[in-house]
Amino acid sequence: MSRDSPLTPRRDADDIQALVGTGFGKLRGACYLMLRVVDARAARTWIRTQNVASVGDLSRGVLEHVIQVAFTAAGLRALGVADAILSGFAPEYLEGMAGDPSRSRRLGDIGENVPSAWQWGVEDREPHVVLLLFAATDEIVGFAERTCVAALAAGLTLVEALPTGELDDREPFGFVDGISQPAIDWEDKRTPSTSADMDFHNIVAPGEVLLGYRNEYNLFSGRPLLDMAAAGAERLPAAADNPDKRDLGRNGSYLVFRQLDQDVRGFWHWVHQAAGADGAVDLAEAMVGRKVSGAPFTALGARDISGVKDRALNGFTYSLDPDGIVCPHGGHIRRANPRTGDYPGGRSGVIAKLIAALGLSGTAEADVIASSRFHRLLRRGRRFGERFEVGDALQPDLPDPKAGLYFICLNANIGRQFEFVQGAWLANPKFGGVSGEQDPLLGNRLPFPPGRATDRFTRPQPDGPCRVMSGLPQFVHVRGGAYFFLPGLRALAWLLGAP
């Protein structure tokens, strides 16, 4: 789930969809309509009539009913966008989340997660458009129904309507979530790849979230640029890195959407079986990497970190825990954000840098974990299904709830950001020097390579051998997913052929 993040540049606020600037925490209801285009002209006309909220709208008053819109590559094709334009988008976006078996393997979408078994996201169940709707809890159902009826009368068909649970701060397993978000340097106060990046910090360049801005390499991500003479190009902003072109990508972002079913009862039964009633919560917290309350482990220490506002929740790194005794290397949040700088050991002198560059120092963990600033994600997900308390999860006579998370994130480079985190950190059975264990929450537990188990969870001990638990079940199952392009509002008008 997500908490709000700093807003975007004021000069472009009216061109950026509001989802970039907020998770709509005050609108506790949400519903996501996955749609397909059957009549391109009618669909374009209807979508143009929708009042898509911008970041600028956030400062002009209270928003009561919000629509945001994004498209898959298949959706842009269905709307009539030419292949020459589409070729400027990222290859991951053009191929789609489920479009390549090798991608599925890297993301862990095999076995019970295989796309052919998804509820939506493939073949005729692949959406072309997603409408992200937000409103008050008592108004979201009616708002979603009215919007859906109008869409179906305007050249669109419904693939799936995905309602959320009422927004709160806990994910289905019961842990406080949405705590760690990157701070975006909208005012360009820092220069990437300087000595300040030796240490972990929480600030990333605007180009990590939005296309058309400089990223952490001080470069611009690839995106579709139009000739000045192209029809309607004058309505688009000039490309910052190529003023002779118009920028269709500027102020847009790639939106990753995955529906994750969570086995809440199975998770808590397993930790109780593995650690007993007295140790169950302790084991669960070690697997997640935080306390149930969201607090970090005290022994990690507290420190001031640039870009971190809430020191009590996010003012920590793993520098005081190199062996993973406090927070295991395989813990979920340590995998998802290892909190490493350009030099895992932090600032050092010239000689120490040279020794590190030659590979003559460091740890197994440092050797396999890249600097976190190149792989940050802006999360905007919400939970769905029933709220299931830990005590209820242990009652054998209660039915299993349907609950999970709509994982939604924004990033400007799908391969370097979402796919790297998912494949190299979460699904990787050798992350940080561990062996035979995937992410304890998200892992699919399939052997990799063949014959090598991935169902372990290792807890290093201060004295003696590591404590190794094996036989972890699969607690999270992927039920659908897609890559979308969330365009800037000028680009949206251009894509829809607005006069």
Beta strands, then each sheet from edge to edge (+ up, - down):
strand 1: 29-37
strand 2: 66-71
strand 3: 129-135
strand 4: 156-163
strand 5: 183-184
strand 6: 203-204
strand 7: 225-227
strand 8: 238-239
strand 9: 242-247
strand 10: 253-262
strand 11: 378-379
strand 12: 382-385
strand 13: 403-411
strand 14: 457-459
strand 15: 467-469
strand 16: 476-486
sheet 1: 2+ 3- 1+ 4-
sheet 2: 5+ 6+
sheet 3: 7+ 9- 8+
sheet 4: 11+ 13- 10+ 16-
sheet 5: 11+ 13- 12+
sheet 6: 14+ 15-
end
